C-alpha cells in the first residue's frame, strides 16, 4: 500500500515547489478544478505518459483523487510504483478535503 501524505504536508511541498502533484481523475474533473500545479494522469495513461510527465523516478509525487472513497489515486500510485517511482505518496482525503479547507485550486 502506498504511503500517505497529509494535507498540511502536501501544502508545504506545493508551496516550496518540492512535489509533483498528480490528479488521478483527469478529464472534465481536472478541467473543473485541480490542486495547484497538478498534472492529469489516470491509471489508463500511466504506462504511456508517466516518463514524459514525471521524468525523475526519485522525485516526490503526490497522487490524489476526489475523496477517500475514490480508488483512482491508489490505482495510479500502484502503477507508478510498478514503473520504479520510489517516492509516491497518496493524498487520501482528495480534492474535496482541499476545497473544504479553503485552499486554492487551479482551473482549466
Jmol script that loads the backbone (N, CA, C; Angstrom):
load data "model"
ATOM      1  N   UNK A   1       0.843  -1.183   0.000  1.00  0.00           N
ATOM      2  CA  UNK A   1       0.000   0.000   0.000  1.00  0.00           C
ATOM      3  C   UNK A   1       0.888   1.245   0.000  1.00  0.00           C
ATOM      4  N   UNK A   2       0.511   2.203  -0.784  1.00  0.00           N
ATOM      5  CA  UNK A   2       1.268   3.448  -0.924  1.00  0.00           C
ATOM      6  C   UNK A   2       1.214   4.270   0.361  1.00  0.00           C
ATOM      7  N   UNK A   3       2.333   4.866   0.732  1.00  0.00           N
ATOM      8  CA  UNK A   3       2.374   5.755   1.886  1.00  0.00           C
ATOM      9  C   UNK A   3       1.492   6.966   1.618  1.00  0.00           C
ATOM     10  N   UNK A   4       1.001   7.566   2.687  1.00  0.00           N
ATOM     11  CA  UNK A   4       0.119   8.710   2.546  1.00  0.00           C
ATOM     12  C   UNK A   4       0.837  10.009   2.877  1.00  0.00           C
ATOM     13  N   UNK A   5       0.249  11.112   2.413  1.00  0.00           N
ATOM     14  CA  UNK A   5       0.747  12.440   2.717  1.00  0.00           C
ATOM     15  C   UNK A   5      -0.442  13.247   3.243  1.00  0.00           C
ATOM     16  N   UNK A   6      -0.225  14.000   4.303  1.00  0.00           N
ATOM     17  CA  UNK A   6      -1.311  14.788   4.889  1.00  0.00           C
ATOM     18  C   UNK A   6      -1.523  16.079   4.096  1.00  0.00           C
ATOM     19  N   UNK A   7      -2.671  16.693   4.302  1.00  0.00           N
ATOM     20  CA  UNK A   7      -2.968  17.955   3.634  1.00  0.00           C
ATOM     21  C   UNK A   7      -1.915  19.009   3.971  1.00  0.00           C
ATOM     22  N   UNK A   8      -1.561  19.133   5.252  1.00  0.00           N
ATOM     23  CA  UNK A   8      -0.588  20.150   5.654  1.00  0.00           C
ATOM     24  C   UNK A   8       0.781  19.902   5.039  1.00  0.00           C
ATOM     25  N   UNK A   9       1.199  18.642   5.011  1.00  0.00           N
ATOM     26  CA  UNK A   9       2.495  18.321   4.418  1.00  0.00           C
ATOM     27  C   UNK A   9       2.478  18.556   2.911  1.00  0.00           C
ATOM     28  N   UNK A  10       1.370  18.189   2.267  1.00  0.00           N
ATOM     29  CA  UNK A  10       1.255  18.405   0.832  1.00  0.00           C
ATOM     30  C   UNK A  10       1.281  19.896   0.508  1.00  0.00           C
ATOM     31  N   UNK A  11       0.547  20.691   1.262  1.00  0.00           N
ATOM     32  CA  UNK A  11       0.541  22.142   1.025  1.00  0.00           C
ATOM     33  C   UNK A  11       1.940  22.720   1.179  1.00  0.00           C
ATOM     34  N   UNK A  12       2.657  22.263   2.180  1.00  0.00           N
ATOM     35  CA  UNK A  12       4.035  22.732   2.395  1.00  0.00           C
ATOM     36  C   UNK A  12       4.904  22.421   1.181  1.00  0.00           C
ATOM     37  N   UNK A  13       4.789  21.227   0.647  1.00  0.00           N
ATOM     38  CA  UNK A  13       5.585  20.838  -0.524  1.00  0.00           C
ATOM     39  C   UNK A  13       5.156  21.580  -1.788  1.00  0.00           C
ATOM     40  N   UNK A  14       3.852  21.804  -1.938  1.00  0.00           N
ATOM     41  CA  UNK A  14       3.376  22.577  -3.098  1.00  0.00           C
ATOM     42  C   UNK A  14       3.937  23.991  -3.021  1.00  0.00           C
ATOM     43  N   UNK A  15       3.833  24.609  -1.851  1.00  0.00           N
ATOM     44  CA  UNK A  15       4.335  25.977  -1.676  1.00  0.00           C
ATOM     45  C   UNK A  15       5.833  26.078  -1.929  1.00  0.00           C
ATOM     46  N   UNK A  16       6.566  25.030  -1.564  1.00  0.00           N
ATOM     47  CA  UNK A  16       8.024  25.022  -1.737  1.00  0.00           C
ATOM     48  C   UNK A  16       8.447  24.552  -3.133  1.00  0.00           C
ATOM     49  N   UNK A  17       7.509  24.025  -3.898  1.00  0.00           N
ATOM     50  CA  UNK A  17       7.835  23.520  -5.227  1.00  0.00           C
ATOM     51  C   UNK A  17       8.631  22.233  -5.202  1.00  0.00           C
ATOM     52  N   UNK A  18       8.428  21.420  -4.163  1.00  0.00           N
ATOM     53  CA  UNK A  18       9.214  20.201  -3.994  1.00  0.00           C
ATOM     54  C   UNK A  18       8.400  18.917  -4.214  1.00  0.00           C
ATOM     55  N   UNK A  19       7.276  19.041  -4.903  1.00  0.00           N
ATOM     56  CA  UNK A  19       6.430  17.879  -5.169  1.00  0.00           C
ATOM     57  C   UNK A  19       5.808  18.025  -6.556  1.00  0.00           C
ATOM     58  N   UNK A  20       5.602  16.894  -7.206  1.00  0.00           N
ATOM     59  CA  UNK A  20       4.790  16.865  -8.419  1.00  0.00           C
ATOM     60  C   UNK A  20       3.458  16.266  -8.005  1.00  0.00           C
ATOM     61  N   UNK A  21       2.388  17.008  -8.244  1.00  0.00           N
ATOM     62  CA  UNK A  21       1.058  16.564  -7.857  1.00  0.00           C
ATOM     63  C   UNK A  21       0.369  15.947  -9.066  1.00  0.00           C
ATOM     64  N   UNK A  22      -0.242  14.789  -8.863  1.00  0.00           N
ATOM     65  CA  UNK A  22      -0.911  14.064  -9.932  1.00  0.00           C
ATOM     66  C   UNK A  22      -2.400  13.940  -9.612  1.00  0.00           C
ATOM     67  N   UNK A  23      -3.229  14.429 -10.518  1.00  0.00           N
ATOM     68  CA  UNK A  23      -4.683  14.297 -10.435  1.00  0.00           C
ATOM     69  C   UNK A  23      -5.044  12.989 -11.114  1.00  0.00           C
ATOM     70  N   UNK A  24      -5.519  12.015 -10.340  1.00  0.00           N
ATOM     71  CA  UNK A  24      -5.825  10.689 -10.875  1.00  0.00           C
ATOM     72  C   UNK A  24      -7.206  10.590 -11.499  1.00  0.00           C
ATOM     73  N   UNK A  25      -7.966  11.678 -11.496  1.00  0.00           N
ATOM     74  CA  UNK A  25      -9.284  11.672 -12.122  1.00  0.00           C
ATOM     75  C   UNK A  25      -9.209  12.064 -13.586  1.00  0.00           C
ATOM     76  N   UNK A  26      -8.462  13.116 -13.860  1.00  0.00           N
ATOM     77  CA  UNK A  26      -8.297  13.583 -15.233  1.00  0.00           C
ATOM     78  C   UNK A  26      -9.584  14.078 -15.846  1.00  0.00           C
ATOM     79  N   UNK A  27      -9.564  14.251 -17.162  1.00  0.00           N
ATOM     80  CA  UNK A  27     -10.744  14.647 -17.927  1.00  0.00           C
ATOM     81  C   UNK A  27     -11.440  15.894 -17.420  1.00  0.00           C
ATOM     82  N   UNK A  28     -12.770  15.840 -17.409  1.00  0.00           N
ATOM     83  CA  UNK A  28     -13.559  17.009 -17.021  1.00  0.00           C
ATOM     84  C   UNK A  28     -13.363  17.368 -15.555  1.00  0.00           C
ATOM     85  N   UNK A  29     -13.058  16.384 -14.719  1.00  0.00           N
ATOM     86  CA  UNK A  29     -12.793  16.680 -13.311  1.00  0.00           C
ATOM     87  C   UNK A  29     -11.568  17.583 -13.185  1.00  0.00           C
ATOM     88  N   UNK A  30     -10.537  17.260 -13.930  1.00  0.00           N
ATOM     89  CA  UNK A  30      -9.312  18.066 -13.922  1.00  0.00           C
ATOM     90  C   UNK A  30      -9.604  19.463 -14.455  1.00  0.00           C
ATOM     91  N   UNK A  31     -10.389  19.547 -15.505  1.00  0.00           N
ATOM     92  CA  UNK A  31     -10.713  20.843 -16.100  1.00  0.00           C
ATOM     93  C   UNK A  31     -11.496  21.726 -15.133  1.00  0.00           C
ATOM     94  N   UNK A  32     -12.390  21.137 -14.345  1.00  0.00           N
ATOM     95  CA  UNK A  32     -13.183  21.911 -13.388  1.00  0.00           C
ATOM     96  C   UNK A  32     -12.300  22.533 -12.324  1.00  0.00           C
ATOM     97  N   UNK A  33     -11.458  21.716 -11.725  1.00  0.00           N
ATOM     98  CA  UNK A  33     -10.549  22.199 -10.689  1.00  0.00           C
ATOM     99  C   UNK A  33      -9.545  21.114 -10.334  1.00  0.00           C
ATOM    100  N   UNK A  34      -8.361  21.548  -9.987  1.00  0.00           N
ATOM    101  CA  UNK A  34      -7.330  20.606  -9.559  1.00  0.00           C
ATOM    102  C   UNK A  34      -6.382  21.309  -8.600  1.00  0.00           C
ATOM    103  N   UNK A  35      -5.632  20.540  -7.844  1.00  0.00           N
ATOM    104  CA  UNK A  35      -4.674  21.117  -6.923  1.00  0.00           C
ATOM    105  C   UNK A  35      -3.653  21.939  -7.699  1.00  0.00           C
ATOM    106  N   UNK A  36      -3.103  22.965  -7.080  1.00  0.00           N
ATOM    107  CA  UNK A  36      -2.162  23.854  -7.773  1.00  0.00           C
ATOM    108  C   UNK A  36      -1.015  23.086  -8.433  1.00  0.00           C
ATOM    109  N   UNK A  37      -0.840  23.344  -9.728  1.00  0.00           N
ATOM    110  CA  UNK A  37       0.262  22.750 -10.476  1.00  0.00           C
ATOM    111  C   UNK A  37       0.108  21.289 -10.834  1.00  0.00           C
ATOM    112  N   UNK A  38      -1.040  20.705 -10.527  1.00  0.00           N
ATOM    113  CA  UNK A  38      -1.229  19.265 -10.767  1.00  0.00           C
ATOM    114  C   UNK A  38      -1.221  18.934 -12.255  1.00  0.00           C
ATOM    115  N   UNK A  39      -0.748  17.730 -12.549  1.00  0.00           N
ATOM    116  CA  UNK A  39      -0.845  17.171 -13.892  1.00  0.00           C
ATOM    117  C   UNK A  39      -1.889  16.056 -13.845  1.00  0.00           C
ATOM    118  N   UNK A  40      -2.631  15.903 -14.927  1.00  0.00           N
ATOM    119  CA  UNK A  40      -3.638  14.850 -15.001  1.00  0.00           C
ATOM    120  C   UNK A  40      -2.986  13.571 -15.510  1.00  0.00           C
ATOM    121  N   UNK A  41      -3.200  12.488 -14.784  1.00  0.00           N
ATOM    122  CA  UNK A  41      -2.634  11.199 -15.180  1.00  0.00           C
ATOM    123  C   UNK A  41      -3.516  10.096 -14.603  1.00  0.00           C
ATOM    124  N   UNK A  42      -4.323   9.491 -15.449  1.00  0.00           N
ATOM    125  CA  UNK A  42      -5.199   8.423 -14.984  1.00  0.00           C
ATOM    126  C   UNK A  42      -4.470   7.085 -15.066  1.00  0.00           C
ATOM    127  N   UNK A  43      -5.057   6.064 -14.478  1.00  0.00           N
ATOM    128  CA  UNK A  43      -4.409   4.749 -14.477  1.00  0.00           C
ATOM    129  C   UNK A  43      -4.241   4.211 -15.894  1.00  0.00           C
ATOM    130  N   UNK A  44      -5.140   4.569 -16.810  1.00  0.00           N
ATOM    131  CA  UNK A  44      -5.026   4.132 -18.201  1.00  0.00           C
ATOM    132  C   UNK A  44      -3.877   4.819 -18.931  1.00  0.00           C
ATOM    133  N   UNK A  45      -3.421   5.955 -18.418  1.00  0.00           N
ATOM    134  CA  UNK A  45      -2.392   6.743 -19.084  1.00  0.00           C
ATOM    135  C   UNK A  45      -0.985   6.551 -18.510  1.00  0.00           C
ATOM    136  N   UNK A  46      -0.875   5.933 -17.349  1.00  0.00           N
ATOM    137  CA  UNK A  46       0.415   5.839 -16.658  1.00  0.00           C
ATOM    138  C   UNK A  46       1.500   5.237 -17.541  1.00  0.00           C
ATOM    139  N   UNK A  47       1.238   4.102 -18.128  1.00  0.00           N
ATOM    140  CA  UNK A  47       2.275   3.410 -18.907  1.00  0.00           C
ATOM    141  C   UNK A  47       2.799   4.260 -20.058  1.00  0.00           C
ATOM    142  N   UNK A  48       1.904   5.008 -20.706  1.00  0.00           N
ATOM    143  CA  UNK A  48       2.300   5.798 -21.876  1.00  0.00           C
ATOM    144  C   UNK A  48       2.838   7.184 -21.547  1.00  0.00           C
ATOM    145  N   UNK A  49       2.385   7.780 -20.451  1.00  0.00           N
ATOM    146  CA  UNK A  49       2.704   9.187 -20.204  1.00  0.00           C
ATOM    147  C   UNK A  49       3.557   9.474 -18.970  1.00  0.00           C
ATOM    148  N   UNK A  50       3.757   8.515 -18.092  1.00  0.00           N
ATOM    149  CA  UNK A  50       4.485   8.781 -16.858  1.00  0.00           C
ATOM    150  C   UNK A  50       5.901   9.301 -17.112  1.00  0.00           C
ATOM    151  N   UNK A  51       6.621   8.671 -18.003  1.00  0.00           N
ATOM    152  CA  UNK A  51       8.013   9.077 -18.254  1.00  0.00           C
ATOM    153  C   UNK A  51       8.099  10.507 -18.763  1.00  0.00           C
ATOM    154  N   UNK A  52       7.106  10.935 -19.533  1.00  0.00           N
ATOM    155  CA  UNK A  52       7.098  12.304 -20.052  1.00  0.00           C
ATOM    156  C   UNK A  52       6.704  13.314 -18.968  1.00  0.00           C
ATOM    157  N   UNK A  53       5.677  12.988 -18.188  1.00  0.00           N
ATOM    158  CA  UNK A  53       5.182  13.909 -17.173  1.00  0.00           C
ATOM    159  C   UNK A  53       5.992  13.884 -15.882  1.00  0.00           C
ATOM    160  N   UNK A  54       6.598  12.741 -15.585  1.00  0.00           N
ATOM    161  CA  UNK A  54       7.304  12.535 -14.322  1.00  0.00           C
ATOM    162  C   UNK A  54       8.676  11.923 -14.601  1.00  0.00           C
ATOM    163  N   UNK A  55       9.603  12.695 -15.153  1.00  0.00           N
ATOM    164  CA  UNK A  55      10.866  12.113 -15.614  1.00  0.00           C
ATOM    165  C   UNK A  55      11.806  11.624 -14.512  1.00  0.00           C
ATOM    166  N   UNK A  56      11.695  12.176 -13.298  1.00  0.00           N
ATOM    167  CA  UNK A  56      12.606  11.786 -12.222  1.00  0.00           C
ATOM    168  C   UNK A  56      11.949  10.737 -11.329  1.00  0.00           C
ATOM    169  N   UNK A  57      12.488   9.545 -11.353  1.00  0.00           N
ATOM    170  CA  UNK A  57      11.870   8.449 -10.599  1.00  0.00           C
ATOM    171  C   UNK A  57      12.062   8.546  -9.091  1.00  0.00           C
ATOM    172  N   UNK A  58      12.975   9.416  -8.639  1.00  0.00           N
ATOM    173  CA  UNK A  58      13.170   9.574  -7.198  1.00  0.00           C
ATOM    174  C   UNK A  58      12.572  10.877  -6.664  1.00  0.00           C
ATOM    175  N   UNK A  59      11.809  11.592  -7.489  1.00  0.00           N
ATOM    176  CA  UNK A  59      11.161  12.835  -7.058  1.00  0.00           C
ATOM    177  C   UNK A  59       9.918  12.516  -6.232  1.00  0.00           C
ATOM    178  N   UNK A  60       9.547  13.429  -5.346  1.00  0.00           N
ATOM    179  CA  UNK A  60       8.333  13.265  -4.553  1.00  0.00           C
ATOM    180  C   UNK A  60       7.113  13.495  -5.443  1.00  0.00           C
ATOM    181  N   UNK A  61       6.202  12.521  -5.438  1.00  0.00           N
ATOM    182  CA  UNK A  61       4.984  12.585  -6.231  1.00  0.00           C
ATOM    183  C   UNK A  61       3.812  12.351  -5.295  1.00  0.00           C
ATOM    184  N   UNK A  62       2.831  13.256  -5.342  1.00  0.00           N
ATOM    185  CA  UNK A  62       1.617  13.109  -4.540  1.00  0.00           C
ATOM    186  C   UNK A  62       0.443  12.901  -5.476  1.00  0.00           C
ATOM    187  N   UNK A  63      -0.261  11.804  -5.300  1.00  0.00           N
ATOM    188  CA  UNK A  63      -1.382  11.440  -6.153  1.00  0.00           C
ATOM    189  C   UNK A  63      -2.673  11.619  -5.357  1.00  0.00           C
ATOM    190  N   UNK A  64      -3.652  12.253  -5.989  1.00  0.00           N
ATOM    191  CA  UNK A  64      -4.933  12.433  -5.303  1.00  0.00           C
ATOM    192  C   UNK A  64      -6.091  12.139  -6.243  1.00  0.00           C
ATOM    193  N   UNK A  65      -7.258  12.063  -5.633  1.00  0.00           N
ATOM    194  CA  UNK A  65      -8.498  11.773  -6.325  1.00  0.00           C
ATOM    195  C   UNK A  65      -9.553  12.725  -5.756  1.00  0.00           C
ATOM    196  N   UNK A  66     -10.805  12.351  -5.762  1.00  0.00           N
ATOM    197  CA  UNK A  66     -11.853  13.236  -5.269  1.00  0.00           C
ATOM    198  C   UNK A  66     -12.015  13.181  -3.753  1.00  0.00           C
ATOM    199  N   UNK A  67     -11.991  11.982  -3.175  1.00  0.00           N
ATOM    200  CA  UNK A  67     -12.234  11.809  -1.739  1.00  0.00           C
ATOM    201  C   UNK A  67     -11.679  10.451  -1.299  1.00  0.00           C
ATOM    202  N   UNK A  68     -11.743  10.138  -0.007  1.00  0.00           N
ATOM    203  CA  UNK A  68     -11.169   8.869   0.466  1.00  0.00           C
ATOM    204  C   UNK A  68     -11.755   7.618  -0.168  1.00  0.00           C
ATOM    205  N   UNK A  69     -12.978   7.676  -0.674  1.00  0.00           N
ATOM    206  CA  UNK A  69     -13.601   6.509  -1.273  1.00  0.00           C
ATOM    207  C   UNK A  69     -13.220   6.263  -2.722  1.00  0.00           C
ATOM    208  N   UNK A  70     -12.544   7.206  -3.332  1.00  0.00           N
ATOM    209  CA  UNK A  70     -12.158   7.083  -4.742  1.00  0.00           C
ATOM    210  C   UNK A  70     -10.922   6.191  -4.858  1.00  0.00           C
ATOM    211  N   UNK A  71     -10.988   5.185  -5.676  1.00  0.00           N
ATOM    212  CA  UNK A  71      -9.871   4.255  -5.822  1.00  0.00           C
ATOM    213  C   UNK A  71      -8.854   4.640  -6.886  1.00  0.00           C
ATOM    214  N   UNK A  72      -9.129   5.698  -7.632  1.00  0.00           N
ATOM    215  CA  UNK A  72      -8.230   6.078  -8.722  1.00  0.00           C
ATOM    216  C   UNK A  72      -6.831   6.421  -8.234  1.00  0.00           C
ATOM    217  N   UNK A  73      -6.735   7.109  -7.098  1.00  0.00           N
ATOM    218  CA  UNK A  73      -5.409   7.503  -6.611  1.00  0.00           C
ATOM    219  C   UNK A  73      -4.568   6.284  -6.251  1.00  0.00           C
ATOM    220  N   UNK A  74      -5.180   5.258  -5.690  1.00  0.00           N
ATOM    221  CA  UNK A  74      -4.428   4.054  -5.364  1.00  0.00           C
ATOM    222  C   UNK A  74      -4.002   3.332  -6.635  1.00  0.00           C
ATOM    223  N   UNK A  75      -4.871   3.295  -7.637  1.00  0.00           N
ATOM    224  CA  UNK A  75      -4.524   2.625  -8.896  1.00  0.00           C
ATOM    225  C   UNK A  75      -3.344   3.322  -9.573  1.00  0.00           C
ATOM    226  N   UNK A  76      -3.359   4.641  -9.617  1.00  0.00           N
ATOM    227  CA  UNK A  76      -2.258   5.390 -10.235  1.00  0.00           C
ATOM    228  C   UNK A  76      -0.988   5.234  -9.402  1.00  0.00           C
ATOM    229  N   UNK A  77      -1.110   5.322  -8.089  1.00  0.00           N
ATOM    230  CA  UNK A  77       0.057   5.170  -7.214  1.00  0.00           C
ATOM    231  C   UNK A  77       0.719   3.814  -7.404  1.00  0.00           C
ATOM    232  N   UNK A  78      -0.082   2.778  -7.430  1.00  0.00           N
ATOM    233  CA  UNK A  78       0.435   1.420  -7.610  1.00  0.00           C
ATOM    234  C   UNK A  78       1.120   1.276  -8.965  1.00  0.00           C
ATOM    235  N   UNK A  79       0.504   1.828  -9.999  1.00  0.00           N
ATOM    236  CA  UNK A  79       1.096   1.755 -11.343  1.00  0.00           C
ATOM    237  C   UNK A  79       2.432   2.498 -11.388  1.00  0.00           C
ATOM    238  N   UNK A  80       2.510   3.668 -10.757  1.00  0.00           N
ATOM    239  CA  UNK A  80       3.769   4.419 -10.737  1.00  0.00           C
ATOM    240  C   UNK A  80       4.847   3.650  -9.985  1.00  0.00           C
ATOM    241  N   UNK A  81       4.488   3.074  -8.858  1.00  0.00           N
ATOM    242  CA  UNK A  81       5.456   2.285  -8.097  1.00  0.00           C
ATOM    243  C   UNK A  81       5.940   1.093  -8.926  1.00  0.00           C
ATOM    244  N   UNK A  82       5.047   0.508  -9.701  1.00  0.00           N
ATOM    245  CA  UNK A  82       5.412  -0.606 -10.568  1.00  0.00           C
ATOM    246  C   UNK A  82       6.396  -0.206 -11.664  1.00  0.00           C
ATOM    247  N   UNK A  83       6.395   1.077 -12.006  1.00  0.00           N
ATOM    248  CA  UNK A  83       7.335   1.599 -13.011  1.00  0.00           C
ATOM    249  C   UNK A  83       8.644   2.072 -12.386  1.00  0.00           C
ATOM    250  N   UNK A  84       8.768   1.931 -11.066  1.00  0.00           N
ATOM    251  CA  UNK A  84      10.020   2.272 -10.407  1.00  0.00           C
ATOM    252  C   UNK A  84      10.068   3.623  -9.733  1.00  0.00           C
ATOM    253  N   UNK A  85       8.952   4.329  -9.632  1.00  0.00           N
ATOM    254  CA  UNK A  85       8.924   5.594  -8.897  1.00  0.00           C
ATOM    255  C   UNK A  85       8.983   5.258  -7.404  1.00  0.00           C
ATOM    256  N   UNK A  86       9.918   5.888  -6.708  1.00  0.00           N
ATOM    257  CA  UNK A  86      10.236   5.462  -5.341  1.00  0.00           C
ATOM    258  C   UNK A  86       9.644   6.322  -4.236  1.00  0.00           C
ATOM    259  N   UNK A  87       9.156   7.526  -4.551  1.00  0.00           N
ATOM    260  CA  UNK A  87       8.641   8.419  -3.505  1.00  0.00           C
ATOM    261  C   UNK A  87       7.200   8.839  -3.799  1.00  0.00           C
ATOM    262  N   UNK A  88       6.373   7.870  -4.123  1.00  0.00           N
ATOM    263  CA  UNK A  88       4.967   8.132  -4.401  1.00  0.00           C
ATOM    264  C   UNK A  88       4.207   8.161  -3.074  1.00  0.00           C
ATOM    265  N   UNK A  89       3.385   9.212  -2.919  1.00  0.00           N
ATOM    266  CA  UNK A  89       2.547   9.347  -1.730  1.00  0.00           C
ATOM    267  C   UNK A  89       1.118   9.591  -2.195  1.00  0.00           C
ATOM    268  N   UNK A  90       0.174   9.113  -1.427  1.00  0.00           N
ATOM    269  CA  UNK A  90      -1.231   9.284  -1.769  1.00  0.00           C
ATOM    270  C   UNK A  90      -1.853  10.302  -0.823  1.00  0.00           C
ATOM    271  N   UNK A  91      -2.476  11.338  -1.397  1.00  0.00           N
ATOM    272  CA  UNK A  91      -3.254  12.282  -0.604  1.00  0.00           C
ATOM    273  C   UNK A  91      -4.658  11.710  -0.532  1.00  0.00           C
ATOM    274  N   UNK A  92      -4.875  10.904   0.472  1.00  0.00           N
ATOM    275  CA  UNK A  92      -6.076  10.096   0.607  1.00  0.00           C
ATOM    276  C   UNK A  92      -7.352  10.935   0.657  1.00  0.00           C
ATOM    277  N   UNK A  93      -7.300  12.074   1.306  1.00  0.00           N
ATOM    278  CA  UNK A  93      -8.507  12.879   1.519  1.00  0.00           C
ATOM    279  C   UNK A  93      -9.024  13.504   0.229  1.00  0.00           C
ATOM    280  N   UNK A  94      -8.162  13.789  -0.712  1.00  0.00           N
ATOM    281  CA  UNK A  94      -8.556  14.261  -2.033  1.00  0.00           C
ATOM    282  C   UNK A  94      -8.940  15.719  -2.131  1.00  0.00           C
ATOM    283  N   UNK A  95      -9.321  16.084  -3.323  1.00  0.00           N
ATOM    284  CA  UNK A  95      -9.602  17.488  -3.606  1.00  0.00           C
ATOM    285  C   UNK A  95     -10.794  18.004  -2.806  1.00  0.00           C
ATOM    286  N   UNK A  96     -11.738  17.154  -2.487  1.00  0.00           N
ATOM    287  CA  UNK A  96     -12.887  17.572  -1.698  1.00  0.00           C
ATOM    288  C   UNK A  96     -12.421  18.156  -0.362  1.00  0.00           C
ATOM    289  N   UNK A  97     -11.509  17.490   0.310  1.00  0.00           N
ATOM    290  CA  UNK A  97     -10.958  17.963   1.578  1.00  0.00           C
ATOM    291  C   UNK A  97     -10.187  19.268   1.371  1.00  0.00           C
ATOM    292  N   UNK A  98      -9.426  19.333   0.295  1.00  0.00           N
ATOM    293  CA  UNK A  98      -8.611  20.522  -0.016  1.00  0.00           C
ATOM    294  C   UNK A  98      -9.509  21.753  -0.154  1.00  0.00           C
ATOM    295  N   UNK A  99     -10.573  21.614  -0.935  1.00  0.00           N
ATOM    296  CA  UNK A  99     -11.507  22.715  -1.167  1.00  0.00           C
ATOM    297  C   UNK A  99     -12.221  23.102   0.132  1.00  0.00           C
ATOM    298  N   UNK A 100     -12.671  22.115   0.880  1.00  0.00           N
ATOM    299  CA  UNK A 100     -13.379  22.395   2.136  1.00  0.00           C
ATOM    300  C   UNK A 100     -12.480  23.116   3.137  1.00  0.00           C
ATOM    301  N   UNK A 101     -11.171  22.930   3.023  1.00  0.00           N
ATOM    302  CA  UNK A 101     -10.228  23.622   3.896  1.00  0.00           C
ATOM    303  C   UNK A 101      -9.950  25.057   3.420  1.00  0.00           C
ATOM    304  N   UNK A 102     -10.555  25.433   2.291  1.00  0.00           N
ATOM    305  CA  UNK A 102     -10.390  26.781   1.766  1.00  0.00           C
ATOM    306  C   UNK A 102      -9.064  27.030   1.060  1.00  0.00           C
ATOM    307  N   UNK A 103      -8.421  25.951   0.618  1.00  0.00           N
ATOM    308  CA  UNK A 103      -7.133  26.088  -0.054  1.00  0.00           C
ATOM    309  C   UNK A 103      -7.347  26.337  -1.547  1.00  0.00           C
ATOM    310  N   UNK A 104      -6.392  27.007  -2.199  1.00  0.00           N
ATOM    311  CA  UNK A 104      -6.578  27.379  -3.597  1.00  0.00           C
ATOM    312  C   UNK A 104      -6.505  26.175  -4.539  1.00  0.00           C
ATOM    313  N   UNK A 105      -7.212  26.305  -5.658  1.00  0.00           N
ATOM    314  CA  UNK A 105      -7.182  25.306  -6.722  1.00  0.00           C
ATOM    315  C   UNK A 105      -6.910  26.023  -8.048  1.00  0.00           C
ATOM    316  N   UNK A 106      -6.462  25.257  -9.024  1.00  0.00           N
ATOM    317  CA  UNK A 106      -6.320  25.751 -10.387  1.00  0.00           C
ATOM    318  C   UNK A 106      -7.508  25.235 -11.175  1.00  0.00           C
ATOM    319  N   UNK A 107      -7.838  25.941 -12.244  1.00  0.00           N
ATOM    320  CA  UNK A 107      -8.949  25.524 -13.118  1.00  0.00           C
ATOM    321  C   UNK A 107      -8.498  25.495 -14.544  1.00  0.00           C
ATOM    322  N   UNK A 108      -9.160  24.654 -15.332  1.00  0.00           N
ATOM    323  CA  UNK A 108      -8.865  24.616 -16.765  1.00  0.00           C
ATOM    324  C   UNK A 108      -7.673  23.787 -17.115  1.00  0.00           C
TER     325      UNK A 108
END
end "model"
wireframe off; spacefill off
backbone 0.3
color backbone group
